[in-house]
Amino acid sequence: MGEYANISSKKLSQFLQWLSRKPGITLDPGGRHNIKVQASTGSAFPLPLSHREVNKYIVKGFRDWLVKGGVCTQEEFDEHIT
Amino acid sequence: MFLTVLRIQTWFKHVRSKVVPPEIIPEVLVAYYQKLPSNIQVSWWRDDGYIVGNVEAGALTFPTQGKNAEDFIRMINEGLLVVLNVPIEYSTVILANGLFAPSRIEREKLENSDVLQSNFGLLSFPSEMVTAA
């Protein structure tokens, strides 16, 4: 999947359910409007799940952050995000 | 369901903080303020009814979005504290006292739907809060 579409928060939360089972990943409230996805490296990514939809640019950024951090492969991401 | 649980957690923590304010240690608060970068760069554009942007804060970068100008600025501030790993009880204090705010001109661009994209750089927070703490 080269390009992403906007993802509904509901679908993204289903993805996060899968992601939360990955070792070293924790999910916490990140303020009133974000969900904080934290890797074991200490790096954190804010997901704007208070909105109904998450923009494709953020989805791609989130993918890059996960892949770069070794949390999952791009193929795994693509498989579970859809 | 998963998202609902997280949202309930957030709501519960917010309500609890109103009833039983968390202990804020002044020295720790000052330390978190000192973690804040001296400047941030924001590039933004409009896409599918949202303002979408990329925030660069020193070595850290993250994308964010907002439904309107006010929401976008709020999301920048919240996102910044997330990537800096500031605990939520301290984030609440820092955000309540004001953090990042664009200039009036840049804010007008954000509020003007005819302006499709722009970028700006600024970090502003009340330094008197740091010394007072």
Backbone of each chain as ProteinMPNN parsed JSONL, in Angstrom:
{"seq_chain_A": "MGEYANISSKKLSQFLQWLSRKPGITLDPGGRHNIKVQASTGSAFPLPLSHREVNKYIVKGFRDWLVKGGVCTQEEFDEHIT", "coords_chain_A": {"N_chain_A": [[0.858, -1.187, 0.0], [0.922, 1.921, -1.129], [0.009, 4.565, -0.803], [-2.008, 6.138, 1.68], [-5.397, 6.29, 2.863], [-7.62, 8.547, 4.586], [-8.296, 7.504, 7.905], [-10.833, 6.095, 9.869], [-11.47, 6.853, 13.311], [-12.475, 4.762, 14.713], [-11.696, 2.497, 13.272], [-8.979, 2.798, 13.493], [-8.671, 2.485, 16.203], [-9.206, -0.203, 16.437], [-6.999, -1.183, 15.163], [-5.122, -0.365, 17.028], [-5.745, -2.025, 19.125], [-4.722, -4.447, 18.262], [-2.065, -3.637, 18.04], [-1.428, -3.069, 20.666], [-0.816, -5.458, 21.76], [1.683, -5.991, 21.035], [5.051, -6.503, 22.054], [6.522, -4.187, 24.292], [5.055, -1.98, 23.655], [2.978, 0.583, 24.799], [-0.166, 2.023, 25.573], [-1.646, 5.044, 26.366], [-3.757, 7.592, 27.792], [-3.197, 10.681, 26.252], [-3.423, 13.395, 27.206], [-6.424, 15.283, 26.716], [-7.227, 14.905, 24.175], [-5.62, 13.311, 22.659], [-4.232, 10.052, 22.032], [-1.624, 8.405, 23.537], [0.95, 6.698, 22.143], [3.386, 4.646, 23.136], [6.713, 3.526, 22.775], [9.062, 0.984, 23.766], [11.504, 2.145, 23.66], [11.174, 4.599, 24.641], [10.333, 6.568, 23.052], [7.535, 8.453, 21.891], [4.275, 8.712, 20.36], [1.737, 10.881, 19.341], [-1.667, 10.293, 18.836], [-4.438, 11.603, 17.229], [-7.139, 10.784, 18.319], [-9.482, 11.828, 19.239], [-10.797, 12.971, 17.234], [-13.093, 12.257, 14.572], [-11.971, 11.183, 12.372], [-8.741, 10.235, 11.231], [-6.187, 11.866, 9.641], [-4.648, 10.998, 6.504], [-1.973, 11.688, 6.259], [-1.051, 11.655, 8.848], [-1.495, 9.007, 9.425], [0.368, 7.807, 7.764], [2.686, 8.894, 8.867], [2.571, 7.726, 11.361], [2.844, 5.044, 10.679], [5.465, 5.109, 9.649], [6.839, 5.781, 11.984], [6.364, 3.544, 13.568], [7.526, 1.485, 12.035], [10.162, 2.364, 11.806], [10.891, 2.234, 14.442], [10.991, -0.424, 14.813], [8.771, -1.78, 15.647], [6.774, -2.969, 14.147], [6.493, -4.424, 10.866], [6.231, -2.851, 7.621], [4.499, -4.319, 6.089], [3.017, -5.736, 7.971], [1.753, -3.614, 9.209], [0.205, -2.575, 7.076], [-1.446, -4.74, 6.683], [-2.98, -4.892, 8.997], [-4.109, -2.423, 9.332], [-6.098, -2.073, 7.558]], "CA_chain_A": [[0.0, 0.0, 0.0], [1.822, 3.062, -1.23], [-0.628, 5.741, -0.253], [-3.078, 5.804, 2.599], [-6.564, 7.16, 2.914], [-7.962, 8.894, 5.964], [-8.776, 6.324, 8.633], [-11.753, 6.458, 10.943], [-10.921, 6.589, 14.642], [-12.938, 3.429, 15.118], [-10.823, 1.52, 12.632], [-7.647, 2.951, 14.06], [-8.674, 1.911, 17.553], [-9.112, -1.654, 16.243], [-5.584, -1.413, 14.901], [-4.399, -0.193, 18.283], [-5.963, -3.242, 19.932], [-3.7, -5.397, 17.795], [-0.746, -3.085, 18.344], [-1.172, -3.084, 22.112], [-0.319, -6.787, 22.131], [3.094, -6.049, 20.658], [5.907, -6.237, 23.214], [7.175, -2.883, 24.373], [4.139, -0.887, 23.276], [1.948, 0.93, 25.773], [-1.119, 3.052, 25.144], [-2.152, 5.816, 27.497], [-4.31, 8.888, 27.42], [-2.16, 11.702, 26.08], [-4.196, 14.625, 27.253], [-7.854, 15.041, 26.496], [-7.554, 14.757, 22.76], [-4.703, 12.402, 22.009], [-3.819, 8.798, 22.643], [-0.168, 8.345, 23.474], [1.5, 5.377, 21.845], [4.779, 4.71, 23.575], [7.535, 2.352, 22.528], [9.984, 0.671, 24.869], [12.664, 3.031, 23.542], [10.838, 5.866, 25.287], [9.743, 7.441, 22.047], [6.07, 8.465, 21.956], [3.58, 9.279, 19.19], [0.377, 11.277, 19.701], [-2.686, 10.006, 17.83], [-5.592, 12.466, 17.524], [-8.314, 9.928, 18.24], [-10.7, 12.527, 19.635], [-11.465, 13.309, 15.991], [-13.766, 11.109, 13.967], [-11.114, 10.651, 11.33], [-7.335, 10.606, 11.321], [-5.726, 12.192, 8.296], [-3.724, 10.046, 5.884], [-0.597, 12.102, 6.516], [-0.734, 11.181, 10.193], [-1.446, 7.545, 9.336], [1.662, 7.481, 7.169], [3.694, 9.225, 9.868], [2.482, 6.711, 12.408], [3.454, 3.853, 10.113], [6.918, 5.308, 9.593], [7.341, 5.742, 13.36], [6.324, 2.151, 14.032], [8.487, 0.685, 11.273], [11.502, 2.829, 12.172], [11.15, 1.776, 15.813], [11.056, -1.884, 14.844], [7.588, -2.336, 16.318], [6.155, -3.857, 13.167], [6.942, -4.174, 9.499], [5.245, -2.134, 6.829], [3.493, -5.278, 5.65], [2.117, -5.973, 9.109], [0.942, -2.408, 9.38], [-0.793, -2.522, 6.016], [-2.395, -5.843, 6.843], [-3.875, -4.702, 10.133], [-4.762, -1.11, 9.342], [-7.27, -2.113, 6.664]], "C_chain_A": [[0.89, 1.231, 0.0], [1.261, 4.282, -0.551], [-1.753, 5.293, 0.666], [-4.239, 6.756, 2.424], [-6.746, 7.587, 4.367], [-8.561, 7.649, 6.634], [-9.727, 6.788, 9.728], [-11.116, 6.101, 12.288], [-11.295, 5.195, 15.106], [-12.019, 2.347, 14.548], [-9.414, 1.596, 13.228], [-7.586, 2.362, 15.471], [-8.619, 0.384, 17.479], [-7.665, -2.032, 15.947], [-4.785, -1.317, 16.194], [-4.593, -1.39, 19.212], [-4.943, -4.293, 19.558], [-2.318, -4.915, 18.228], [-0.409, -3.212, 19.831], [-0.636, -4.439, 22.586], [1.152, -6.967, 21.748], [3.949, -5.763, 21.894], [6.502, -4.843, 23.137], [6.296, -1.712, 24.001], [3.128, -0.658, 24.4], [1.092, 2.054, 25.217], [-1.672, 3.739, 26.383], [-2.887, 7.036, 26.977], [-3.18, 9.902, 27.314], [-2.776, 13.077, 26.109], [-5.643, 14.293, 26.918], [-8.185, 14.716, 25.048], [-6.666, 13.773, 22.02], [-4.612, 11.088, 22.759], [-2.311, 8.728, 22.455], [0.262, 6.911, 23.244], [2.982, 5.446, 22.185], [5.493, 3.399, 23.316], [8.494, 2.162, 23.696], [11.238, 1.537, 24.822], [12.438, 4.351, 24.268], [10.21, 6.861, 24.334], [8.213, 7.338, 22.082], [5.481, 9.138, 20.728], [2.164, 9.64, 19.61], [-0.597, 10.988, 18.552], [-3.948, 10.798, 18.168], [-6.915, 11.716, 17.44], [-9.582, 10.587, 18.767], [-11.476, 12.968, 18.401], [-12.075, 12.062, 15.369], [-12.861, 10.402, 12.957], [-9.677, 11.096, 11.564], [-6.809, 10.756, 9.903], [-4.654, 11.216, 7.796], [-2.262, 10.415, 6.134], [-0.155, 11.605, 7.889], [-0.632, 9.658, 10.2], [-0.085, 7.118, 8.794], [2.79, 7.766, 8.169], [3.748, 8.195, 10.98], [3.112, 5.417, 11.94], [4.97, 3.972, 10.126], [7.534, 5.217, 10.988], [7.4, 4.316, 13.876], [7.406, 1.316, 13.337], [9.922, 1.059, 11.675], [11.887, 2.333, 13.566], [11.193, 0.262, 15.937], [9.851, -2.537, 15.518], [6.874, -3.325, 15.406], [6.74, -3.538, 11.802], [5.859, -3.399, 8.764], [4.136, -3.076, 6.38], [2.493, -5.585, 6.759], [1.19, -4.784, 9.317], [-0.173, -2.373, 8.346], [-1.858, -3.596, 6.199], [-3.418, -5.525, 7.931], [-4.589, -3.356, 10.13], [-6.026, -1.124, 8.492], [-8.364, -3.033, 7.214]], "O_chain_A": [[1.533, 1.546, 1.002], [1.963, 4.961, 0.199], [-2.364, 4.241, 0.476], [-4.094, 7.867, 1.912], [-6.1, 7.049, 5.266], [-9.246, 6.852, 5.993], [-9.451, 7.762, 10.428], [-10.324, 5.164, 12.382], [-10.528, 4.531, 15.802], [-11.62, 1.415, 15.246], [-8.756, 0.577, 13.435], [-6.564, 1.809, 15.876], [-8.047, -0.255, 18.362], [-7.167, -3.057, 16.412], [-3.871, -2.11, 16.422], [-3.703, -1.726, 19.994], [-4.367, -4.952, 20.424], [-1.505, -5.696, 18.723], [0.744, -3.432, 20.203], [-0.075, -4.548, 23.676], [1.778, -7.968, 22.095], [3.616, -4.886, 22.691], [6.926, -4.38, 22.077], [6.745, -0.566, 24.028], [2.502, -1.6, 24.886], [1.57, 2.921, 24.485], [-2.112, 3.083, 27.328], [-2.663, 7.464, 25.845], [-2.312, 9.971, 28.184], [-2.666, 13.838, 25.148], [-6.017, 13.122, 26.852], [-9.301, 14.298, 24.739], [-6.939, 13.439, 20.867], [-4.877, 11.017, 23.959], [-1.792, 8.959, 21.363], [-0.025, 6.023, 24.047], [3.733, 6.217, 21.587], [4.973, 2.317, 23.59], [8.704, 3.067, 24.504], [11.953, 1.656, 25.816], [13.371, 5.124, 24.485], [9.631, 7.864, 24.75], [7.667, 6.253, 22.28], [6.098, 10.019, 20.129], [1.457, 8.805, 20.175], [-0.359, 11.406, 17.419], [-4.472, 10.679, 19.275], [-7.728, 12.002, 16.56], [-10.649, 9.973, 18.746], [-12.658, 13.299, 18.489], [-11.619, 10.946, 15.618], [-12.974, 9.198, 12.726], [-9.432, 12.205, 12.038], [-6.974, 9.864, 9.071], [-3.863, 10.685, 8.576], [-1.407, 9.533, 6.212], [0.988, 11.182, 8.063], [0.21, 9.087, 10.893], [0.533, 6.183, 9.304], [3.729, 6.98, 8.299], [4.818, 7.839, 11.475], [3.828, 4.76, 12.696], [5.673, 3.057, 10.555], [8.613, 4.65, 11.162], [8.36, 3.923, 14.539], [8.11, 0.539, 13.98], [10.777, 0.192, 11.857], [13.054, 2.05, 13.837], [11.404, -0.275, 17.024], [9.906, -3.702, 15.912], [6.428, -4.384, 15.846], [7.395, -2.513, 11.612], [4.721, -3.302, 9.224], [2.973, -2.681, 6.3], [1.289, -5.681, 6.522], [-0.005, -4.943, 9.57], [-1.341, -2.169, 8.68], [-3.033, -3.376, 5.902], [-4.595, -5.856, 7.792], [-5.569, -3.173, 10.852], [-6.917, -0.295, 8.677], [-9.415, -3.183, 6.591]]}, "seq_chain_B": "MFLTVLRIQTWFKHVRSKVVPPEIIPEVLVAYYQKLPSNIQVSWWRDDGYIVGNVEAGALTFPTQGKNAEDFIRMINEGLLVVLNVPIEYSTVILANGLFAPSRIEREKLENSDVLQSNFGLLSFPSEMVTAA", "coords_chain_B": {"N_chain_B": [[-14.739, -0.338, 21.282], [-12.3, -0.605, 22.613], [-11.236, 1.935, 22.232], [-13.17, 3.331, 23.526], [-12.732, 2.523, 26.136], [-10.245, 3.694, 26.605], [-10.952, 6.357, 26.362], [-12.707, 6.611, 28.456], [-10.946, 6.213, 30.533], [-9.395, 8.52, 30.257], [-11.304, 10.508, 30.739], [-12.006, 9.832, 33.34], [-9.619, 10.273, 34.719], [-9.422, 12.98, 34.358], [-11.675, 13.93, 35.726], [-11.108, 12.999, 38.261], [-8.855, 14.475, 38.816], [-9.954, 16.924, 39.234], [-11.429, 16.581, 41.535], [-9.687, 15.428, 43.376], [-6.958, 16.986, 43.365], [-3.926, 16.275, 41.692], [-0.697, 15.781, 43.162], [1.562, 18.299, 42.637], [4.824, 18.758, 42.156], [6.876, 21.446, 42.639], [9.6, 21.636, 41.789], [9.808, 19.571, 39.996], [7.961, 20.347, 38.112], [9.226, 22.618, 37.127], [11.42, 21.381, 35.985], [10.203, 19.995, 33.885], [9.282, 22.121, 32.38], [11.71, 23.085, 31.567], [12.423, 21.164, 29.806], [11.153, 21.803, 27.539], [11.412, 22.703, 24.111], [13.347, 25.4, 22.709], [12.384, 26.564, 20.464], [9.839, 25.926, 18.047], [8.849, 24.564, 14.916], [6.234, 24.859, 12.674], [4.536, 23.49, 10.043], [1.752, 23.735, 7.979], [-1.331, 22.641, 6.402], [-4.432, 22.555, 4.59], [-6.734, 19.901, 4.521], [-9.187, 17.772, 3.498], [-11.171, 18.931, 5.181], [-9.853, 19.317, 7.551], [-7.243, 20.912, 9.446], [-4.048, 20.122, 8.857], [-0.865, 19.282, 10.08], [2.737, 19.444, 10.423], [4.938, 19.189, 13.028], [7.935, 20.416, 14.209], [10.103, 19.981, 16.756], [12.885, 20.698, 17.937], [14.868, 17.886, 17.933], [12.731, 16.277, 17.699], [9.887, 15.296, 15.867], [6.499, 15.473, 14.855], [3.306, 14.632, 13.461], [0.12, 16.317, 13.319], [-3.365, 17.207, 13.727], [-6.229, 19.37, 13.303], [-9.591, 20.482, 13.869], [-10.242, 23.077, 13.523], [-8.767, 26.359, 13.784], [-8.311, 26.898, 16.544], [-8.538, 24.351, 17.671], [-6.448, 23.076, 16.336], [-4.172, 24.408, 17.305], [-4.376, 23.669, 19.965], [-3.996, 20.929, 19.709], [-1.382, 20.835, 18.805], [0.004, 21.721, 21.059], [-0.713, 19.785, 22.98], [0.236, 17.476, 21.702], [2.941, 18.018, 21.636], [3.66, 17.844, 24.318], [3.141, 15.191, 24.687], [5.056, 13.867, 23.061], [7.277, 14.652, 24.401], [7.052, 13.217, 26.622], [5.818, 14.131, 28.978], [4.236, 13.725, 32.037], [0.709, 13.275, 32.481], [-0.536, 14.724, 34.539], [1.143, 16.874, 34.964], [1.199, 17.918, 32.433], [-1.348, 18.951, 32.251], [-1.235, 21.135, 33.995], [0.743, 22.685, 32.764], [-0.438, 23.202, 30.274], [-2.68, 24.612, 31.09], [-1.604, 26.965, 31.857], [-0.823, 28.09, 29.59], [0.942, 27.612, 26.58], [2.26, 27.047, 23.671], [1.635, 29.507, 21.273], [0.582, 30.885, 18.248], [1.54, 33.802, 16.312], [-0.517, 36.741, 15.92], [-0.968, 37.263, 13.22], [-0.354, 34.81, 12.041], [-2.266, 33.256, 13.238], [-4.568, 34.335, 12.167], [-4.282, 33.488, 9.563], [-4.622, 30.762, 9.91], [-7.274, 30.776, 10.615], [-8.5, 31.661, 8.38], [-10.11, 30.351, 5.773], [-9.452, 30.598, 3.156], [-6.77, 30.627, 3.002], [-4.569, 28.217, 2.257], [-2.302, 26.91, 3.094], [0.589, 27.191, 5.192], [3.46, 28.19, 7.115], [5.077, 28.413, 10.269], [7.126, 29.562, 12.987], [7.577, 29.311, 16.38], [7.898, 29.509, 19.91], [6.276, 29.89, 22.865], [6.022, 30.484, 26.234], [4.99, 31.154, 29.588], [7.59, 32.502, 31.138], [7.774, 33.433, 33.676], [6.388, 31.628, 35.139], [8.126, 29.538, 35.383], [10.188, 30.56, 37.02], [8.725, 31.298, 39.232], [7.808, 28.895, 40.185]], "CA_chain_B": [[-14.714, -0.682, 22.71], [-10.958, -0.285, 23.103], [-11.145, 3.389, 22.244], [-14.084, 3.765, 24.584], [-12.048, 2.301, 27.417], [-9.213, 4.732, 26.749], [-11.626, 7.647, 26.559], [-13.225, 6.593, 29.823], [-9.773, 6.422, 31.395], [-9.039, 9.936, 30.173], [-12.357, 11.263, 31.42], [-11.927, 9.544, 34.764], [-8.444, 10.968, 35.251], [-9.74, 14.408, 34.359], [-12.612, 14.191, 36.819], [-10.41, 12.762, 39.529], [-7.921, 15.58, 39.064], [-10.756, 18.044, 39.73], [-11.865, 16.269, 42.9], [-8.464, 15.255, 44.172], [-5.872, 17.478, 42.518], [-2.686, 15.525, 41.877], [0.387, 16.55, 43.757], [2.493, 18.87, 41.664], [6.062, 19.158, 42.822], [7.368, 22.595, 41.869], [10.886, 21.397, 41.131], [9.549, 18.687, 38.857], [7.285, 21.174, 37.096], [10.275, 23.443, 36.503], [12.227, 20.485, 35.142], [9.466, 19.725, 32.644], [9.307, 23.344, 31.581], [13.039, 23.218, 30.97], [12.521, 20.2, 28.702], [10.512, 22.351, 26.347], [12.389, 23.258, 23.166], [13.337, 26.862, 22.657], [11.533, 26.983, 19.352], [9.26, 24.848, 17.248], [8.454, 24.945, 13.563], [4.982, 24.206, 12.282], [4.07, 23.676, 8.665], [0.391, 23.206, 7.966], [-2.12, 22.753, 5.182], [-5.813, 22.11, 4.773], [-6.97, 18.643, 3.82], [-10.402, 17.049, 3.878], [-11.896, 19.554, 6.287], [-9.011, 19.469, 8.731], [-5.935, 21.549, 9.323], [-3.063, 19.072, 9.133], [0.434, 19.928, 10.171], [3.916, 18.75, 10.905], [5.577, 19.998, 14.065], [9.33, 20.072, 14.487], [10.51, 20.533, 18.05], [14.24, 20.196, 18.119], [15.089, 16.62, 17.23], [11.459, 15.558, 17.643], [8.878, 15.761, 14.919], [5.265, 14.698, 14.875], [2.2, 15.234, 12.726], [-1.096, 16.476, 14.086], [-4.46, 17.78, 12.955], [-7.224, 20.07, 14.091], [-10.818, 20.769, 13.114], [-10.21, 24.507, 13.239], [-7.516, 26.956, 14.268], [-8.157, 26.711, 17.992], [-8.286, 22.929, 17.905], [-5.123, 22.759, 15.815], [-3.184, 24.924, 18.26], [-4.465, 22.816, 21.151], [-3.405, 19.623, 19.393], [0.073, 21.027, 18.748], [0.497, 21.785, 22.434], [-0.864, 18.459, 23.61], [1.142, 16.55, 21.028], [4.307, 18.336, 22.052], [3.869, 17.296, 25.662], [3.152, 13.721, 24.557], [6.349, 13.387, 22.542], [8.278, 14.943, 25.427], [6.776, 12.303, 27.738], [5.439, 14.842, 30.199], [3.074, 13.049, 32.63], [-0.528, 13.987, 32.204], [-0.877, 15.692, 35.587], [1.968, 18.063, 34.726], [0.728, 18.484, 31.161], [-2.561, 19.728, 32.529], [-0.811, 22.406, 34.588], [1.47, 23.456, 31.75], [-1.392, 23.665, 29.262], [-3.583, 25.593, 31.69], [-0.889, 28.237, 31.972], [-0.464, 28.574, 28.263], [2.199, 27.097, 26.057], [2.554, 27.576, 22.358], [0.582, 30.273, 20.612], [1.126, 31.571, 17.079], [1.317, 35.247, 16.264], [-1.868, 37.116, 15.47], [-1.019, 37.12, 11.758], [-0.417, 33.385, 11.709], [-3.564, 32.754, 13.689], [-5.557, 34.775, 11.169], [-4.147, 32.588, 8.41], [-5.256, 29.497, 10.286], [-8.727, 30.966, 10.683], [-8.975, 32.052, 7.057], [-10.175, 29.132, 4.957], [-8.872, 30.863, 1.837], [-5.337, 30.338, 3.105], [-4.544, 26.749, 2.209], [-1.135, 26.36, 3.769], [1.563, 28.165, 5.663], [4.328, 27.638, 8.147], [5.537, 29.406, 11.232], [7.974, 29.046, 14.049], [7.454, 30.08, 17.613], [7.551, 28.85, 21.161], [6.023, 30.918, 23.854], [5.401, 30.055, 27.467], [5.246, 32.165, 30.602], [8.823, 32.189, 31.85], [7.596, 33.741, 35.101], [5.9, 30.405, 35.777], [9.292, 28.722, 35.703], [10.898, 31.13, 38.16], [7.823, 31.306, 40.384], [7.743, 27.529, 40.724]], "C_chain_B": [[-13.378, -0.277, 23.334], [-10.799, 1.217, 23.245], [-12.032, 3.94, 23.346], [-13.414, 3.62, 25.948], [-11.004, 3.387, 27.643], [-9.847, 6.084, 27.023], [-12.199, 7.729, 27.964], [-12.087, 6.824, 30.806], [-9.405, 7.902, 31.439], [-10.028, 10.779, 30.953], [-12.248, 11.081, 32.926], [-10.759, 10.284, 35.404], [-8.713, 12.464, 35.337], [-10.654, 14.754, 35.528], [-11.909, 14.031, 38.167], [-9.474, 13.917, 39.857], [-8.656, 16.819, 39.572], [-11.139, 17.825, 41.193], [-10.666, 16.164, 43.839], [-7.305, 15.716, 43.307], [-4.589, 16.705, 42.756], [-1.607, 16.411, 42.469], [1.331, 17.019, 42.653], [3.703, 19.366, 42.447], [6.686, 20.286, 42.025], [8.667, 22.336, 41.132], [10.712, 20.522, 39.894], [8.88, 19.469, 37.725], [8.309, 22.038, 36.368], [11.117, 22.586, 35.556], [11.525, 20.185, 33.824], [9.413, 20.97, 31.756], [10.644, 23.475, 30.863], [13.28, 22.199, 29.862], [11.986, 20.774, 27.404], [11.553, 22.938, 25.402], [12.27, 24.776, 23.093], [12.539, 27.384, 21.463], [10.981, 25.758, 18.641], [8.872, 25.414, 15.891], [7.206, 24.157, 13.189], [4.709, 24.52, 10.82], [2.696, 23.029, 8.583], [-0.273, 23.419, 6.624], [-3.52, 22.249, 5.496], [-6.034, 20.848, 3.931], [-8.224, 17.997, 4.379], [-11.084, 17.628, 5.128], [-11.103, 19.724, 7.562], [-7.818, 20.378, 8.404], [-4.931, 20.478, 9.754], [-1.692, 19.724, 9.165], [1.531, 19.006, 10.649], [4.643, 19.686, 11.867], [6.994, 19.497, 14.272], [9.74, 20.772, 15.769], [11.892, 19.987, 18.361], [14.429, 18.943, 17.285], [13.785, 15.839, 17.054], [10.553, 16.15, 16.569], [7.643, 14.89, 15.069], [4.212, 15.41, 14.05], [0.995, 15.385, 13.655], [-2.17, 17.091, 13.2], [-5.412, 18.499, 13.883], [-8.434, 20.377, 13.228], [-10.899, 22.24, 12.728], [-8.938, 25.061, 13.867], [-7.278, 26.673, 15.747], [-7.828, 25.262, 18.328], [-6.882, 22.54, 17.459], [-4.034, 23.222, 16.781], [-3.185, 24.063, 19.529], [-3.782, 21.467, 20.905], [-1.886, 19.723, 19.292], [0.641, 20.984, 20.169], [0.406, 20.433, 23.134], [0.114, 17.461, 23.019], [2.577, 16.768, 21.456], [4.602, 17.731, 23.419], [3.856, 15.767, 25.645], [4.525, 13.248, 24.111], [7.482, 13.671, 23.521], [8.085, 14.077, 26.671], [6.525, 13.031, 29.06], [4.205, 14.147, 30.779], [1.825, 13.919, 32.558], [-0.874, 15.019, 33.272], [-0.065, 16.981, 35.423], [1.586, 18.727, 33.401], [-0.467, 19.394, 31.399], [-2.193, 21.101, 33.085], [-0.146, 23.285, 33.538], [0.508, 24.018, 30.723], [-2.317, 24.737, 29.822], [-2.926, 26.965, 31.779], [-0.405, 28.762, 30.63], [0.871, 28.043, 27.807], [2.478, 27.762, 24.721], [1.359, 28.343, 21.818], [1.19, 30.989, 19.412], [0.863, 33.066, 17.166], [-0.094, 35.525, 15.744], [-2.007, 36.905, 13.97], [-1.141, 35.659, 11.369], [-1.744, 32.779, 12.144], [-4.665, 33.142, 12.704], [-5.487, 33.907, 9.921], [-4.823, 31.257, 8.706], [-6.775, 29.607, 10.251], [-9.33, 31.305, 9.333], [-8.947, 30.844, 6.121], [-9.636, 29.353, 3.549], [-7.358, 30.63, 1.824], [-5.191, 28.822, 3.249], [-3.342, 26.129, 2.921], [-0.228, 27.493, 4.215], [2.528, 27.451, 6.61], [4.794, 28.756, 9.049], [6.37, 28.738, 12.309], [7.855, 29.925, 15.27], [7.372, 29.131, 18.795], [7.375, 29.926, 22.19], [5.432, 30.277, 25.089], [5.802, 31.033, 28.557], [6.47, 31.845, 31.427], [8.693, 32.503, 33.328], [7.059, 32.536, 35.851], [7.08, 29.547, 36.218], [9.976, 29.255, 36.949], [10.026, 31.12, 39.398], [7.749, 29.942, 41.024], [9.034, 27.25, 41.473]], "O_chain_B": [[-13.325, 0.305, 24.418], [-10.292, 1.708, 24.254], [-11.675, 4.909, 24.017], [-13.524, 4.499, 26.803], [-10.893, 3.934, 28.741], [-9.336, 6.866, 27.825], [-12.181, 8.789, 28.588], [-12.244, 7.543, 31.792], [-9.141, 8.463, 32.502], [-9.643, 11.653, 31.729], [-12.376, 12.035, 33.693], [-10.888, 10.849, 36.49], [-8.281, 13.129, 36.278], [-10.438, 15.741, 36.229], [-12.099, 14.83, 39.084], [-9.316, 14.294, 41.018], [-8.071, 17.662, 40.252], [-11.168, 18.767, 41.986], [-10.645, 16.732, 44.931], [-6.724, 14.909, 42.582], [-4.199, 16.498, 43.905], [-1.611, 17.63, 42.295], [1.823, 16.226, 41.851], [3.607, 20.267, 43.281], [6.997, 20.106, 40.848], [8.831, 22.758, 39.988], [11.385, 20.713, 38.881], [9.187, 19.279, 36.548], [8.264, 22.173, 35.145], [11.477, 23.021, 34.462], [12.162, 20.125, 32.772], [9.492, 20.875, 30.531], [10.711, 23.912, 29.715], [14.216, 22.338, 29.074], [12.315, 20.304, 26.315], [12.485, 23.606, 25.852], [11.219, 25.349, 23.383], [12.076, 28.525, 21.469], [11.594, 24.691, 18.643], [8.602, 26.607, 15.756], [7.142, 22.941, 13.371], [4.659, 25.684, 10.421], [2.498, 21.911, 9.058], [0.149, 24.251, 5.82], [-3.759, 21.609, 6.52], [-5.58, 20.751, 2.791], [-8.315, 17.71, 5.573], [-11.514, 16.887, 6.012], [-11.628, 20.225, 8.557], [-7.453, 20.571, 7.244], [-4.973, 19.994, 10.885], [-1.399, 20.614, 8.367], [1.28, 17.935, 11.202], [4.921, 20.839, 11.538], [7.222, 18.306, 14.484], [9.726, 22.0, 15.856], [12.032, 18.931, 18.979], [14.181, 18.941, 16.08], [13.753, 14.843, 16.332], [10.478, 17.368, 16.402], [7.744, 13.702, 15.376], [4.216, 16.637, 13.945], [0.871, 14.67, 14.649], [-1.905, 17.453, 12.054], [-5.411, 18.274, 15.093], [-8.323, 20.516, 12.01], [-11.538, 22.604, 11.741], [-8.13, 24.312, 14.417], [-6.188, 26.264, 16.149], [-6.961, 24.979, 19.155], [-6.207, 21.762, 18.132], [-3.079, 22.489, 17.037], [-2.131, 23.768, 20.092], [-3.088, 20.938, 21.773], [-1.181, 18.783, 19.66], [1.627, 20.299, 20.438], [1.348, 20.003, 23.799], [0.747, 16.694, 23.744], [3.339, 15.815, 21.619], [5.675, 17.171, 23.64], [4.484, 15.126, 26.487], [5.097, 12.336, 24.708], [8.522, 13.014, 23.481], [8.839, 14.177, 27.639], [6.97, 12.591, 30.12], [3.212, 13.994, 30.069], [1.9, 15.147, 32.574], [-1.439, 16.068, 32.962], [-0.563, 18.066, 35.723], [1.645, 19.95, 33.271], [-0.572, 20.472, 30.815], [-2.775, 22.111, 32.689], [-0.436, 24.477, 33.434], [0.619, 25.182, 30.339], [-2.695, 25.668, 29.11], [-3.603, 27.993, 31.775], [0.325, 29.75, 30.554], [1.832, 28.028, 28.576], [2.889, 28.921, 24.67], [0.22, 27.884, 21.898], [2.223, 31.643, 19.554], [0.068, 33.529, 17.984], [-0.761, 34.644, 15.201], [-3.038, 36.425, 13.498], [-1.923, 35.302, 10.488], [-2.276, 31.889, 11.481], [-5.582, 32.362, 12.446], [-6.508, 33.625, 9.295], [-5.512, 30.696, 7.854], [-7.472, 28.655, 9.902], [-10.548, 31.242, 9.164], [-7.877, 30.378, 5.729], [-9.389, 28.389, 2.825], [-6.753, 30.459, 0.766], [-5.633, 28.23, 4.234], [-3.373, 24.959, 3.3], [-0.276, 28.601, 3.682], [2.405, 26.252, 6.858], [4.892, 29.909, 8.63], [6.322, 27.524, 12.509], [8.015, 31.143, 15.193], [6.816, 28.04, 18.668], [8.243, 30.782, 22.362], [4.42, 29.582, 24.99], [6.848, 31.674, 28.458], [6.408, 31.006, 32.326], [9.402, 31.925, 34.152], [7.247, 32.423, 37.062], [7.048, 28.915, 37.274], [10.312, 28.482, 37.846], [10.533, 30.952, 40.507], [7.641, 29.822, 42.245], [9.21, 26.159, 42.016]]}, "name": "protein", "num_of_chains": 2, "seq": "MGEYANISSKKLSQFLQWLSRKPGITLDPGGRHNIKVQASTGSAFPLPLSHREVNKYIVKGFRDWLVKGGVCTQEEFDEHITMFLTVLRIQTWFKHVRSKVVPPEIIPEVLVAYYQKLPSNIQVSWWRDDGYIVGNVEAGALTFPTQGKNAEDFIRMINEGLLVVLNVPIEYSTVILANGLFAPSRIEREKLENSDVLQSNFGLLSFPSEMVTAA"}
